[in-house]
Amino acid sequence: MFRSLKNIDSAYQQTKTLALLFMVLCASIAGYAVYASQRTARLAQDHIYLLDQGQLLAATSHNVQDNRPVEAQDHVKRFHEYFFTLDPDSKAIESNVTQSLFLADESAKRAYDNYKESGYYNNLIQANISQHITVDSVVVNPTTYPYYAKCYATEQIIRATNVTTRALVSECYLRDVSRSTNNPHGFLMERWRVIQNNDLRTEARL
């Protein structure tokens, strides 16, 4: 009789141990399932799917702040290309300058007004002079805010008989603003000024 009771007690302990092990196993599986589902959801949030002519394309999303220095460089480059690329056409000049002024504060507007009052744009139109700029590099300091930027560029003044090449250096500070169609990078250039605009050479046109 005592042996029978002992066997029953032993069987009960074994059943209890198996039940506990089963519960631990179920909890582990449930925990892993929750972790895996959350991980999958996070990975899915990092991908954007685009439909292009019936084909599904995956694009990876990134933190916007990771690209700010690159966007700042392109913003400064874009401004200079609009502001200094001019043809002997009043409407073309106005269109380019207007686009550039969306990217900067009143410091750029003052520079435009000064050029206009001095007759610079009228001279371009009357003498059929074109002006083209190539931005060589833009250096941005992302560790301070507003971000300091310095632009190094090469200007070409194209006349009927010759081409004058100039070295242009400017500086500004960049402040975050809302993105828009006219300002896709969401920056505003402040305190912009040209600190160097020297002739390098003049070459006769063939």
C-alpha positions, 0 to 999 in steps of 0.5 A: 500500500505504501509503495502504491502511494509512493508511486502515485506521489512520484507520478504526480511530481513527474506530471507536475514537472512536465506541466511546468516544463510545458508551460515554460516552453509555451511561454518561450514560444509565445515570447519569441513569436512576439519578438519576431513579429515586432522585428518583422514590423520594424523591418517592414516600416523601413521599406517603402514599396513603389508600383512602377508600371506593374512592377513592385519596387522596394525602397529603404527609408532612412532617418532624414537627419542622416542626409541633412549635410548632403541636402545642405550642400545641394541647397547651397549649390542650387541657389548659386546655380540659379542666382549666377547662371544668367542669359541676355534675356530679362525673363530668363534672368527674372525666372532664375533669380526668383527661384534662387530667392526662395532659398535665401533670406533678405541678404540675397534680395539685397545683393540682387537689388544692388546688381539691378540698381548698378545696371548689371543685368541691363549690361548683360542684356545689351551686350548679349553676355551670358554668365555660367557658374560651376560649383566646385565644392560646398563645405558645411559644418553640421556640428553647429546650428545654424549650419555654416556653409562655404561655397567655392565656384567658378564663373564664366562670363561669355562675351562675343569676343572672349570668355572671362573666368572668375573664382567665386567664394561665398559664405552663409548660414543655413536654418531649417524651414518647411519643405515646399516645391520651391524649397525641397531641401527645407533650408533657408540661407541666411547672412549670405555674402560673396567674399571673393569674386576675382578674375582668373583669366580672359581668353579670346573666343575662336 
